[in-house]
């Protein structure tokens, strides 16, 4: 891992990295929000469709392999 440089041209020590990480984490937590019911349901639907399609594709590949060999 390369050392990171701040604008003053000095390498950051571990305390500065930890402070910066905590500051960025707090900023992200402030920006995030709990999804509403409609947003949650649409995410569940899209995820479920994706899981079903991947499972169907895997089953079809397995079936073709069993029939050919």
PyMOL Python script that loads the backbone (N, CA, C, O; Angstrom):
from pymol import cmd

cmd.read_pdbstr("""\
ATOM      1  N   UNK A   1       0.843  -1.172   0.000  1.00  0.00           N
ATOM      2  CA  UNK A   1       0.000   0.000   0.000  1.00  0.00           C
ATOM      3  C   UNK A   1       0.889   1.236   0.000  1.00  0.00           C
ATOM      4  O   UNK A   1       1.807   1.347   0.813  1.00  0.00           O
ATOM      5  N   UNK A   2       0.619   2.155  -0.903  1.00  0.00           N
ATOM      6  CA  UNK A   2       1.414   3.367  -0.993  1.00  0.00           C
ATOM      7  C   UNK A   2       1.019   4.340   0.112  1.00  0.00           C
ATOM      8  O   UNK A   2      -0.152   4.419   0.483  1.00  0.00           O
ATOM      9  N   UNK A   3       1.992   5.077   0.638  1.00  0.00           N
ATOM     10  CA  UNK A   3       1.623   6.092   1.630  1.00  0.00           C
ATOM     11  C   UNK A   3       0.856   7.221   0.983  1.00  0.00           C
ATOM     12  O   UNK A   3       1.175   7.643  -0.128  1.00  0.00           O
ATOM     13  N   UNK A   4      -0.155   7.711   1.676  1.00  0.00           N
ATOM     14  CA  UNK A   4      -0.958   8.808   1.148  1.00  0.00           C
ATOM     15  C   UNK A   4      -0.370  10.125   1.600  1.00  0.00           C
ATOM     16  O   UNK A   4       0.141  10.237   2.714  1.00  0.00           O
ATOM     17  N   UNK A   5      -0.441  11.112   0.745  1.00  0.00           N
ATOM     18  CA  UNK A   5       0.131  12.408   1.056  1.00  0.00           C
ATOM     19  C   UNK A   5      -0.969  13.430   1.227  1.00  0.00           C
ATOM     20  O   UNK A   5      -1.939  13.444   0.469  1.00  0.00           O
ATOM     21  N   UNK A   6      -0.818  14.286   2.222  1.00  0.00           N
ATOM     22  CA  UNK A   6      -1.753  15.372   2.419  1.00  0.00           C
ATOM     23  C   UNK A   6      -1.242  16.595   1.662  1.00  0.00           C
ATOM     24  O   UNK A   6      -0.127  16.564   1.142  1.00  0.00           O
ATOM     25  N   UNK A   7      -2.020  17.663   1.587  1.00  0.00           N
ATOM     26  CA  UNK A   7      -1.585  18.834   0.814  1.00  0.00           C
ATOM     27  C   UNK A   7      -0.259  19.429   1.266  1.00  0.00           C
ATOM     28  O   UNK A   7       0.423  20.064   0.462  1.00  0.00           O
ATOM     29  N   UNK A   8       0.132  19.245   2.535  1.00  0.00           N
ATOM     30  CA  UNK A   8       1.390  19.806   3.015  1.00  0.00           C
ATOM     31  C   UNK A   8       2.586  18.985   2.542  1.00  0.00           C
ATOM     32  O   UNK A   8       3.732  19.402   2.714  1.00  0.00           O
ATOM     33  N   UNK A   9       2.326  17.816   1.943  1.00  0.00           N
ATOM     34  CA  UNK A   9       3.404  16.986   1.428  1.00  0.00           C
ATOM     35  C   UNK A   9       3.957  16.001   2.438  1.00  0.00           C
ATOM     36  O   UNK A   9       4.973  15.360   2.169  1.00  0.00           O
ATOM     37  N   UNK A  10       3.320  15.860   3.593  1.00  0.00           N
ATOM     38  CA  UNK A  10       3.780  14.926   4.610  1.00  0.00           C
ATOM     39  C   UNK A  10       2.900  13.680   4.580  1.00  0.00           C
ATOM     40  O   UNK A  10       1.723  13.745   4.224  1.00  0.00           O
ATOM     41  N   UNK A  11       3.486  12.545   4.959  1.00  0.00           N
ATOM     42  CA  UNK A  11       2.693  11.311   5.003  1.00  0.00           C
ATOM     43  C   UNK A  11       1.773  11.348   6.211  1.00  0.00           C
ATOM     44  O   UNK A  11       2.103  11.927   7.246  1.00  0.00           O
ATOM     45  N   UNK A  12       0.599  10.713   6.058  1.00  0.00           N
ATOM     46  CA  UNK A  12      -0.374  10.678   7.150  1.00  0.00           C
ATOM     47  C   UNK A  12      -0.007   9.574   8.139  1.00  0.00           C
ATOM     48  O   UNK A  12       0.406   8.489   7.731  1.00  0.00           O
ATOM     49  N   UNK A  13      -0.152   9.842   9.416  1.00  0.00           N
ATOM     50  CA  UNK A  13       0.062   8.785  10.401  1.00  0.00           C
ATOM     51  C   UNK A  13      -1.256   8.065  10.644  1.00  0.00           C
ATOM     52  O   UNK A  13      -2.287   8.452  10.094  1.00  0.00           O
ATOM     53  N   UNK A  14      -1.227   7.031  11.455  1.00  0.00           N
ATOM     54  CA  UNK A  14      -2.431   6.207  11.624  1.00  0.00           C
ATOM     55  C   UNK A  14      -3.526   6.954  12.370  1.00  0.00           C
ATOM     56  O   UNK A  14      -4.705   6.687  12.139  1.00  0.00           O
ATOM     57  N   UNK A  15      -3.179   7.874  13.251  1.00  0.00           N
ATOM     58  CA  UNK A  15      -4.213   8.625  13.967  1.00  0.00           C
ATOM     59  C   UNK A  15      -5.009   9.506  13.002  1.00  0.00           C
ATOM     60  O   UNK A  15      -6.231   9.615  13.112  1.00  0.00           O
ATOM     61  N   UNK A  16      -4.310  10.125  12.064  1.00  0.00           N
ATOM     62  CA  UNK A  16      -4.980  10.972  11.080  1.00  0.00           C
ATOM     63  C   UNK A  16      -5.891  10.129  10.191  1.00  0.00           C
ATOM     64  O   UNK A  16      -6.994  10.554   9.847  1.00  0.00           O
ATOM     65  N   UNK A  17      -5.432   8.936   9.819  1.00  0.00           N
ATOM     66  CA  UNK A  17      -6.252   8.053   8.982  1.00  0.00           C
ATOM     67  C   UNK A  17      -7.514   7.622   9.722  1.00  0.00           C
ATOM     68  O   UNK A  17      -8.597   7.578   9.139  1.00  0.00           O
ATOM     69  N   UNK A  18      -7.371   7.304  11.008  1.00  0.00           N
ATOM     70  CA  UNK A  18      -8.531   6.880  11.799  1.00  0.00           C
ATOM     71  C   UNK A  18      -9.522   8.039  11.939  1.00  0.00           C
ATOM     72  O   UNK A  18     -10.728   7.843  11.790  1.00  0.00           O
ATOM     73  N   UNK A  19      -9.022   9.232  12.222  1.00  0.00           N
ATOM     74  CA  UNK A  19      -9.899  10.400  12.350  1.00  0.00           C
ATOM     75  C   UNK A  19     -10.630  10.679  11.040  1.00  0.00           C
ATOM     76  O   UNK A  19     -11.825  10.976  11.041  1.00  0.00           O
ATOM     77  N   UNK A  20      -9.906  10.581   9.921  1.00  0.00           N
ATOM     78  CA  UNK A  20     -10.524  10.826   8.618  1.00  0.00           C
ATOM     79  C   UNK A  20     -11.586   9.768   8.324  1.00  0.00           C
ATOM     80  O   UNK A  20     -12.655  10.084   7.802  1.00  0.00           O
ATOM     81  N   UNK A  21     -11.285   8.495   8.667  1.00  0.00           N
ATOM     82  CA  UNK A  21     -12.245   7.420   8.450  1.00  0.00           C
ATOM     83  C   UNK A  21     -13.516   7.654   9.262  1.00  0.00           C
ATOM     84  O   UNK A  21     -14.621   7.490   8.746  1.00  0.00           O
ATOM     85  N   UNK A  22     -13.362   8.034  10.527  1.00  0.00           N
ATOM     86  CA  UNK A  22     -14.524   8.283  11.387  1.00  0.00           C
ATOM     87  C   UNK A  22     -15.345   9.446  10.840  1.00  0.00           C
ATOM     88  O   UNK A  22     -16.574   9.382  10.819  1.00  0.00           O
ATOM     89  N   UNK A  23     -14.671  10.509  10.398  1.00  0.00           N
ATOM     90  CA  UNK A  23     -15.369  11.671   9.852  1.00  0.00           C
ATOM     91  C   UNK A  23     -16.165  11.289   8.596  1.00  0.00           C
ATOM     92  O   UNK A  23     -17.313  11.704   8.440  1.00  0.00           O
ATOM     93  N   UNK A  24     -15.558  10.501   7.706  1.00  0.00           N
ATOM     94  CA  UNK A  24     -16.261  10.066   6.495  1.00  0.00           C
ATOM     95  C   UNK A  24     -17.420   9.125   6.823  1.00  0.00           C
ATOM     96  O   UNK A  24     -18.469   9.180   6.181  1.00  0.00           O
ATOM     97  N   UNK A  25     -17.229   8.260   7.824  1.00  0.00           N
ATOM     98  CA  UNK A  25     -18.300   7.339   8.222  1.00  0.00           C
ATOM     99  C   UNK A  25     -19.494   8.106   8.776  1.00  0.00           C
ATOM    100  O   UNK A  25     -20.637   7.791   8.443  1.00  0.00           O
ATOM    101  N   UNK A  26     -19.247   9.100   9.611  1.00  0.00           N
ATOM    102  CA  UNK A  26     -20.338   9.912  10.166  1.00  0.00           C
ATOM    103  C   UNK A  26     -21.063  10.648   9.046  1.00  0.00           C
ATOM    104  O   UNK A  26     -22.289  10.758   9.071  1.00  0.00           O
ATOM    105  N   UNK A  27     -20.320  11.154   8.062  1.00  0.00           N
ATOM    106  CA  UNK A  27     -20.935  11.859   6.936  1.00  0.00           C
ATOM    107  C   UNK A  27     -21.852  10.919   6.147  1.00  0.00           C
ATOM    108  O   UNK A  27     -22.960  11.303   5.770  1.00  0.00           O
ATOM    109  N   UNK A  28     -21.395   9.695   5.900  1.00  0.00           N
ATOM    110  CA  UNK A  28     -22.213   8.732   5.152  1.00  0.00           C
ATOM    111  C   UNK A  28     -23.472   8.376   5.931  1.00  0.00           C
ATOM    112  O   UNK A  28     -24.553   8.283   5.350  1.00  0.00           O
ATOM    113  N   UNK A  29     -23.346   8.176   7.235  1.00  0.00           N
ATOM    114  CA  UNK A  29     -24.509   7.822   8.054  1.00  0.00           C
ATOM    115  C   UNK A  29     -25.537   8.952   8.058  1.00  0.00           C
ATOM    116  O   UNK A  29     -26.741   8.694   8.060  1.00  0.00           O
ATOM    117  N   UNK A  30     -25.074  10.197   8.059  1.00  0.00           N
ATOM    118  CA  UNK A  30     -26.003  11.332   8.022  1.00  0.00           C
ATOM    119  C   UNK A  30     -26.745  11.414   6.695  1.00  0.00           C
ATOM    120  O   UNK A  30     -27.906  11.822   6.659  1.00  0.00           O
ATOM    121  N   UNK A  31     -26.087  11.029   5.601  1.00  0.00           N
ATOM    122  CA  UNK A  31     -26.692  11.148   4.274  1.00  0.00           C
ATOM    123  C   UNK A  31     -27.685  10.013   4.009  1.00  0.00           C
ATOM    124  O   UNK A  31     -28.685  10.218   3.321  1.00  0.00           O
ATOM    125  N   UNK A  32     -27.417   8.820   4.549  1.00  0.00           N
ATOM    126  CA  UNK A  32     -28.276   7.673   4.259  1.00  0.00           C
ATOM    127  C   UNK A  32     -29.635   7.823   4.924  1.00  0.00           C
ATOM    128  O   UNK A  32     -29.781   8.521   5.927  1.00  0.00           O
ATOM    129  N   UNK A  33     -30.631   7.150   4.343  1.00  0.00           N
ATOM    130  CA  UNK A  33     -31.973   7.184   4.908  1.00  0.00           C
ATOM    131  C   UNK A  33     -32.609   5.807   4.762  1.00  0.00           C
ATOM    132  O   UNK A  33     -32.212   5.009   3.913  1.00  0.00           O
ATOM    133  N   UNK A  34     -33.587   5.548   5.593  1.00  0.00           N
ATOM    134  CA  UNK A  34     -34.312   4.288   5.548  1.00  0.00           C
ATOM    135  C   UNK A  34     -35.237   4.322   4.337  1.00  0.00           C
ATOM    136  O   UNK A  34     -35.932   5.316   4.126  1.00  0.00           O
ATOM    137  N   UNK A  35     -35.263   3.244   3.528  1.00  0.00           N
ATOM    138  CA  UNK A  35     -36.145   3.252   2.356  1.00  0.00           C
ATOM    139  C   UNK A  35     -37.613   3.190   2.763  1.00  0.00           C
ATOM    140  O   UNK A  35     -37.963   2.594   3.781  1.00  0.00           O
ATOM    141  N   UNK A  36     -38.465   3.814   1.953  1.00  0.00           N
ATOM    142  CA  UNK A  36     -39.900   3.752   2.182  1.00  0.00           C
ATOM    143  C   UNK A  36     -40.451   2.397   1.778  1.00  0.00           C
ATOM    144  O   UNK A  36     -39.727   1.551   1.253  1.00  0.00           O
ATOM    145  N   UNK A  37     -41.734   2.199   2.026  1.00  0.00           N
ATOM    146  CA  UNK A  37     -42.347   0.901   1.740  1.00  0.00           C
ATOM    147  C   UNK A  37     -42.304   0.573   0.248  1.00  0.00           C
ATOM    148  O   UNK A  37     -41.971  -0.553  -0.124  1.00  0.00           O
ATOM    149  N   UNK A  38     -42.637   1.544  -0.613  1.00  0.00           N
ATOM    150  CA  UNK A  38     -42.654   1.276  -2.053  1.00  0.00           C
ATOM    151  C   UNK A  38     -41.247   1.010  -2.575  1.00  0.00           C
ATOM    152  O   UNK A  38     -41.050   0.123  -3.406  1.00  0.00           O
ATOM    153  N   UNK A  39     -40.261   1.779  -2.089  1.00  0.00           N
ATOM    154  CA  UNK A  39     -38.880   1.556  -2.520  1.00  0.00           C
ATOM    155  C   UNK A  39     -38.400   0.176  -2.068  1.00  0.00           C
ATOM    156  O   UNK A  39     -37.748  -0.540  -2.830  1.00  0.00           O
ATOM    157  N   UNK A  40     -38.721  -0.191  -0.837  1.00  0.00           N
ATOM    158  CA  UNK A  40     -38.324  -1.498  -0.306  1.00  0.00           C
ATOM    159  C   UNK A  40     -38.948  -2.627  -1.122  1.00  0.00           C
ATOM    160  O   UNK A  40     -38.265  -3.589  -1.475  1.00  0.00           O
ATOM    161  N   UNK A  41     -40.239  -2.514  -1.423  1.00  0.00           N
ATOM    162  CA  UNK A  41     -40.912  -3.564  -2.192  1.00  0.00           C
ATOM    163  C   UNK A  41     -40.327  -3.691  -3.597  1.00  0.00           C
ATOM    164  O   UNK A  41     -40.190  -4.803  -4.106  1.00  0.00           O
ATOM    165  N   UNK A  42     -39.984  -2.577  -4.224  1.00  0.00           N
ATOM    166  CA  UNK A  42     -39.395  -2.663  -5.563  1.00  0.00           C
ATOM    167  C   UNK A  42     -38.009  -3.311  -5.503  1.00  0.00           C
ATOM    168  O   UNK A  42     -37.647  -4.074  -6.400  1.00  0.00           O
ATOM    169  N   UNK A  43     -37.233  -3.017  -4.459  1.00  0.00           N
ATOM    170  CA  UNK A  43     -35.923  -3.662  -4.309  1.00  0.00           C
ATOM    171  C   UNK A  43     -36.094  -5.161  -4.104  1.00  0.00           C
ATOM    172  O   UNK A  43     -35.348  -5.954  -4.678  1.00  0.00           O
ATOM    173  N   UNK A  44     -37.073  -5.556  -3.290  1.00  0.00           N
ATOM    174  CA  UNK A  44     -37.326  -6.982  -3.045  1.00  0.00           C
ATOM    175  C   UNK A  44     -37.744  -7.680  -4.342  1.00  0.00           C
ATOM    176  O   UNK A  44     -37.291  -8.790  -4.622  1.00  0.00           O
ATOM    177  N   UNK A  45     -38.603  -7.035  -5.134  1.00  0.00           N
ATOM    178  CA  UNK A  45     -39.042  -7.631  -6.397  1.00  0.00           C
ATOM    179  C   UNK A  45     -37.887  -7.822  -7.363  1.00  0.00           C
ATOM    180  O   UNK A  45     -37.731  -8.896  -7.944  1.00  0.00           O
ATOM    181  N   UNK A  46     -37.076  -6.787  -7.539  1.00  0.00           N
ATOM    182  CA  UNK A  46     -35.954  -6.878  -8.478  1.00  0.00           C
ATOM    183  C   UNK A  46     -34.953  -7.933  -8.021  1.00  0.00           C
ATOM    184  O   UNK A  46     -34.438  -8.696  -8.838  1.00  0.00           O
ATOM    185  N   UNK A  47     -34.674  -7.978  -6.715  1.00  0.00           N
ATOM    186  CA  UNK A  47     -33.739  -8.974  -6.188  1.00  0.00           C
ATOM    187  C   UNK A  47     -34.294 -10.383  -6.376  1.00  0.00           C
ATOM    188  O   UNK A  47     -33.563 -11.294  -6.767  1.00  0.00           O
ATOM    189  N   UNK A  48     -35.582 -10.561  -6.100  1.00  0.00           N
ATOM    190  CA  UNK A  48     -36.200 -11.873  -6.272  1.00  0.00           C
ATOM    191  C   UNK A  48     -36.175 -12.336  -7.717  1.00  0.00           C
ATOM    192  O   UNK A  48     -35.879 -13.499  -7.992  1.00  0.00           O
ATOM    193  N   UNK A  49     -36.485 -11.435  -8.644  1.00  0.00           N
ATOM    194  CA  UNK A  49     -36.438 -11.781 -10.071  1.00  0.00           C
ATOM    195  C   UNK A  49     -35.022 -12.168 -10.470  1.00  0.00           C
ATOM    196  O   UNK A  49     -34.827 -13.129 -11.214  1.00  0.00           O
ATOM    197  N   UNK A  50     -34.027 -11.424  -9.978  1.00  0.00           N
ATOM    198  CA  UNK A  50     -32.633 -11.752 -10.296  1.00  0.00           C
ATOM    199  C   UNK A  50     -32.237 -13.118  -9.775  1.00  0.00           C
ATOM    200  O   UNK A  50     -31.583 -13.886 -10.480  1.00  0.00           O
ATOM    201  N   UNK A  51     -32.627 -13.429  -8.547  1.00  0.00           N
ATOM    202  CA  UNK A  51     -32.312 -14.743  -7.970  1.00  0.00           C
ATOM    203  C   UNK A  51     -32.984 -15.852  -8.769  1.00  0.00           C
ATOM    204  O   UNK A  51     -32.370 -16.882  -9.046  1.00  0.00           O
ATOM    205  N   UNK A  52     -34.249 -15.640  -9.141  1.00  0.00           N
ATOM    206  CA  UNK A  52     -34.957 -16.657  -9.929  1.00  0.00           C
ATOM    207  C   UNK A  52     -34.311 -16.872 -11.293  1.00  0.00           C
ATOM    208  O   UNK A  52     -34.178 -18.010 -11.741  1.00  0.00           O
ATOM    209  N   UNK A  53     -33.910 -15.790 -11.958  1.00  0.00           N
ATOM    210  CA  UNK A  53     -33.276 -15.920 -13.278  1.00  0.00           C
ATOM    211  C   UNK A  53     -31.937 -16.646 -13.192  1.00  0.00           C
ATOM    212  O   UNK A  53     -31.632 -17.488 -14.038  1.00  0.00           O
ATOM    213  N   UNK A  54     -31.145 -16.328 -12.184  1.00  0.00           N
ATOM    214  CA  UNK A  54     -29.853 -17.004 -12.029  1.00  0.00           C
ATOM    215  C   UNK A  54     -30.068 -18.482 -11.698  1.00  0.00           C
ATOM    216  O   UNK A  54     -29.349 -19.341 -12.207  1.00  0.00           O
ATOM    217  N   UNK A  55     -31.049 -18.781 -10.851  1.00  0.00           N
ATOM    218  CA  UNK A  55     -31.354 -20.173 -10.527  1.00  0.00           C
ATOM    219  C   UNK A  55     -31.859 -20.937 -11.737  1.00  0.00           C
ATOM    220  O   UNK A  55     -31.476 -22.086 -11.957  1.00  0.00           O
ATOM    221  N   UNK A  56     -32.723 -20.300 -12.525  1.00  0.00           N
ATOM    222  CA  UNK A  56     -33.232 -20.937 -13.740  1.00  0.00           C
ATOM    223  C   UNK A  56     -32.111 -21.200 -14.730  1.00  0.00           C
ATOM    224  O   UNK A  56     -32.059 -22.265 -15.346  1.00  0.00           O
ATOM    225  N   UNK A  57     -31.214 -20.235 -14.887  1.00  0.00           N
ATOM    226  CA  UNK A  57     -30.085 -20.414 -15.794  1.00  0.00           C
ATOM    227  C   UNK A  57     -29.199 -21.562 -15.332  1.00  0.00           C
ATOM    228  O   UNK A  57     -28.771 -22.379 -16.147  1.00  0.00           O
ATOM    229  N   UNK A  58     -28.920 -21.633 -14.046  1.00  0.00           N
ATOM    230  CA  UNK A  58     -28.118 -22.733 -13.512  1.00  0.00           C
ATOM    231  C   UNK A  58     -28.799 -24.074 -13.701  1.00  0.00           C
ATOM    232  O   UNK A  58     -28.144 -25.064 -14.026  1.00  0.00           O
ATOM    233  N   UNK A  59     -30.119 -24.117 -13.498  1.00  0.00           N
ATOM    234  CA  UNK A  59     -30.855 -25.366 -13.690  1.00  0.00           C
ATOM    235  C   UNK A  59     -30.831 -25.805 -15.152  1.00  0.00           C
ATOM    236  O   UNK A  59     -30.657 -26.987 -15.449  1.00  0.00           O
ATOM    237  N   UNK A  60     -31.007 -24.841 -16.067  1.00  0.00           N
ATOM    238  CA  UNK A  60     -30.973 -25.180 -17.492  1.00  0.00           C
ATOM    239  C   UNK A  60     -29.602 -25.700 -17.910  1.00  0.00           C
ATOM    240  O   UNK A  60     -29.512 -26.651 -18.686  1.00  0.00           O
ATOM    241  N   UNK A  61     -28.545 -25.093 -17.410  1.00  0.00           N
ATOM    242  CA  UNK A  61     -27.197 -25.577 -17.726  1.00  0.00           C
ATOM    243  C   UNK A  61     -27.003 -26.986 -17.171  1.00  0.00           C
ATOM    244  O   UNK A  61     -26.439 -27.848 -17.846  1.00  0.00           O
ATOM    245  N   UNK A  62     -27.461 -27.220 -15.959  1.00  0.00           N
ATOM    246  CA  UNK A  62     -27.361 -28.564 -15.358  1.00  0.00           C
ATOM    247  C   UNK A  62     -28.154 -29.565 -16.180  1.00  0.00           C
ATOM    248  O   UNK A  62     -27.672 -30.667 -16.443  1.00  0.00           O
ATOM    249  N   UNK A  63     -29.365 -29.199 -16.591  1.00  0.00           N
ATOM    250  CA  UNK A  63     -30.224 -30.102 -17.361  1.00  0.00           C
ATOM    251  C   UNK A  63     -29.596 -30.445 -18.703  1.00  0.00           C
ATOM    252  O   UNK A  63     -29.591 -31.606 -19.112  1.00  0.00           O
ATOM    253  N   UNK A  64     -29.071 -29.443 -19.385  1.00  0.00           N
ATOM    254  CA  UNK A  64     -28.414 -29.682 -20.683  1.00  0.00           C
ATOM    255  C   UNK A  64     -27.203 -30.588 -20.513  1.00  0.00           C
ATOM    256  O   UNK A  64     -26.970 -31.483 -21.325  1.00  0.00           O
ATOM    257  N   UNK A  65     -26.428 -30.353 -19.452  1.00  0.00           N
ATOM    258  CA  UNK A  65     -25.254 -31.189 -19.194  1.00  0.00           C
ATOM    259  C   UNK A  65     -25.668 -32.638 -18.947  1.00  0.00           C
ATOM    260  O   UNK A  65     -25.009 -33.556 -19.435  1.00  0.00           O
ATOM    261  N   UNK A  66     -26.754 -32.858 -18.194  1.00  0.00           N
ATOM    262  CA  UNK A  66     -27.223 -34.217 -17.900  1.00  0.00           C
ATOM    263  C   UNK A  66     -27.730 -34.906 -19.167  1.00  0.00           C
ATOM    264  O   UNK A  66     -27.523 -36.105 -19.351  1.00  0.00           O
ATOM    265  N   UNK A  67     -28.391 -34.147 -20.035  1.00  0.00           N
ATOM    266  CA  UNK A  67     -28.935 -34.754 -21.253  1.00  0.00           C
ATOM    267  C   UNK A  67     -27.846 -35.078 -22.274  1.00  0.00           C
ATOM    268  O   UNK A  67     -27.963 -36.054 -23.016  1.00  0.00           O
ATOM    269  N   UNK A  68     -26.797 -34.273 -22.317  1.00  0.00           N
ATOM    270  CA  UNK A  68     -25.750 -34.490 -23.319  1.00  0.00           C
ATOM    271  C   UNK A  68     -24.732 -35.556 -22.893  1.00  0.00           C
ATOM    272  O   UNK A  68     -24.163 -36.234 -23.748  1.00  0.00           O
ATOM    273  N   UNK A  69     -24.496 -35.713 -21.598  1.00  0.00           N
ATOM    274  CA  UNK A  69     -23.447 -36.662 -21.182  1.00  0.00           C
ATOM    275  C   UNK A  69     -24.022 -37.799 -20.421  1.00  0.00           C
ATOM    276  O   UNK A  69     -23.288 -38.691 -19.994  1.00  0.00           O
TER     277      UNK A  69
END
""", "prot")
cmd.dss("prot")
cmd.show_as("cartoon", "prot")
cmd.util.cbc("prot")
cmd.orient("prot")
